[in-house]
Amino acid sequence: MAVILADVFGSPNIGVYCFSNEDVAVVPPGLTTRKMNQIAQALDVRMCSTTVGGSTLVGALVTGNSNGLLVPHIIRDYEYDRIQKLSKVSIVKCRWTALGNVVLANDLGAVVHPDAPEEIGDSVNDLLKVKPVQAKIGTLSFVGALGVATNKGAILSPNTLKEEQSLVEAALHVEAQLSTTNGGVPFVKSGILANSKGAAVGPLTRGAELMQVSRALML
C-alpha cells in the first residue's frame, strides 16, 4: 500500500486527468513510461491510455467501480474499444458528460448529483450494481469532484456538513474524513487518484494533508 506524489503534464490535478478502480487506471496519452509504471505499482492496476471524447480530462469524464466504468456519450469508438479491453464499460446516453464530477462511487454504494438525469442513476444501478443515493457535499451538488471513495474509506471536502458526511458514509458503507489536497484545494478529487491498495496525490499536497489522506483511505 503506497502513497506517491505525481503530476500529470506538470499539473497537480491528477484526479482530473486520471481515473482508477481496483483493477484498471485510465490515463491520458502522453504520460511517460516511468510515470505510468509508478502509478501502476502504487495502485496495483493495469493501465489504459486513452482520451475520452478527444479530451485528456479522463478523471472528470469517467466514473465507476470494480464492476465497470461509465463513460459519456461523447466517447469515440476507438476510445471505447481501448477501455473495453480491460473493463466492462457502458455509455451513459444523456446530455451530461462530466460523470466523474457528478458520481462518487465505490464497490459498496454511490452518491450522485441531486439533479442528475435518470440515465445516470439507472447506469449506476445496472452496471456498477450499487444503489445511487442523491446528496450534496459542502452544500454543492458536484459530489464526484468533492470526494474520493475506496472500499476502505472516503475523504471529503472540509466544507462538508455533518449530516452530509453521515449520509455519504451510509451510502458508501465506509467512514469518511475531511481534508483538502494540493495545499488547500477543497475539491479533493482533483488531487487524488486512489483505490484500496494505494494512491497518487498531487505534488502540492502538504504533509498534514498527506497524513489525512493516508488515514482516511487506510493506506
N, C-alpha and C positions, 0 to 999 in steps of 0.2 A: 504494500500500500504506500504509494508515493504521492507527494505533492510537489510539483515543479512549477517554476516560473517560465512562462512562454508568451511571446508576442506573435502576431500574425501580420506580415508585411510592415513591421515596425509599429503596429498598433497594439495597445494593451487590451483591446476589446476582443479577446479570444472567443468569448461566448457568443458574440455577434456573428463571427465568421465560421464557427465550427459547432457541430452537434455530436453528441455521443450517447449511446445507451450502454448496456452491459457488454455488448458483443462487437459493435461497429462504431467507428468515428467517421463522420462525413466532414471533409475539409475541402477548402477551395484549392484549385490547381495553383501551382507556383510555389508551394512550400518546399523547402529544401529536404533532401533525403534525411539529413541529420535531424531536422525538426520533426519530420514525420515519424522517425524512429523513436524520438524522445516521447512524443505523445502516445504512440502505440505501446511503449514499455510502461509508461506511468499508469495508463488506464487498462492495460492488458486487453487491447482490442485489435481487430483488423481494421485497416484503413481504406476508405473510399474517397478518392479525389475527384471532385466534380463541382461544377457550378449548379445552381438551381434557377431555372428561368433566365440563364445567362448571367446571373448575379453571383458574386463571391460571398454575399452575406448569408451563408448557409444556415447559421445558427438562428437567425431571425425568421427564416422561412420554413424550417423543418422542425417537427416535434415528434415525440414517440416514446416508446419504452421497449422492453425486450421482445414484445410481441410483434413489433413492426414500426414503421415510420410513416407519418402522414406528411404529404407534400402538397403544395398549392397547384392550382390548375395551370399555372404558367410554366410548369416544368416541361422541358423538351424531351423528346423520345429517347435520345441518346443518354441524357442525364438520368432518366427513369431507369433505363437498362443497366447503367453502371451501379445504381443503388440496389436494384433488384437482384443483382448477382450475389449480394451479401446479406440481404434482409428482405423480409416481406415489406411491401410498400403499397400505399393506397393514395390516390389523388382525391383531394377534397374539392369537390366541384361547387365552389361558392366564390363570391367576389373578393373575400378576404384572402390575402396571400401571406401575411406575416404570422404564420401559425406558431412559430417559436415564441412570439411575443404574447400570444393570447391563450396558450395552453401550458400548464405546469403539471407534468405527469411523472410518475414512477410506475413500477410494476404492480403497485397496490391500489392506486387511485389516480384521480386527475382533478385539477381545478381549472375552470375555464372562465374567460371573459363573460361577464353577466349578459352582454348583448350579442354574444357570438351567434352566428347563423345556425340553424338547426342541423345543417350538414356537418358542422364541426363536432357537435355533441354526438351525433349518430356515428361518425367515424371513430371517435374516441371509444365509444361503446363497442363498435363492431370489430375494429382491428386491434386496438390496444387492449380490449377486453377488461376495461375498468369503467366504473360509473363516473360520469362527469358531474362535478358539483360547481355551481356558479358562485363566485366570490370576488371580492376585491382585496387588494393588498395596499395598505397605506392610503386607503380611500380611492385608489386608482384601479382601473379595470385591466391594465396590461399585466396580468398576473405572471405570464411567462417571462417577462422582462424583469420582474421584481422578485423572482425567487429561483432557486435551484433545488431540485429534489433528487435524491437517490433512494435506494431501498433501505438505507441505513439512517438517513436524516435529511433535513432540509434547512436551507439558510434563506432568510427573507430580508427585505428592506428594513432598515431601522425605523422607518415610519409606520410599520405595521401596527395596527391596533390590537389590543389583547384579544378581542372577540374574533378578529380576522385570523390571528395566529391559531386560536383554538379550532376554528373551522378548517383551516388548511391542515392542521395536524390530524383532525378527524377524517378528512377526505383522503389524505395520503398515507395514513396509518404509520406515521413516524413523528418523532419530536422535531420541532423547528426552533432555530435560534436566529437572532437578528444580528446583522452586520452590514458594513459597506465593503466594497472592494476597490482596488486601484486608487487608494489614497482618499477615500471619502465618497465614492460614487454609490448612490442608493439603488441604482438599477443593477443589482448584484449579478444577474445572469450575464451581463456584458463582460464581466471579468473572470468568469469561471466556466471551465469545461470539466465535467465530473461524472463519475459513476461510483458504484460502491467499492471499487478497487483502487481508485486513485483520482487525482485532479491536476489540471493545469490551470494556473491562475495568471492574470496579467502581471507584468513585472513591476508595475507601480504599487502593487499591493504591499501594505505596511506589515510589520511584524505582528502587531496586535490583530490585524485583520486576518493574517495567515493563520494565526493560532485559533481564531474563532471559526474560520472555515474548516480547519482540521478537526476541531472539536465537534462542530455541528454535523459534519459528514462522517464522523468517526473514522478518520484516516490517520 
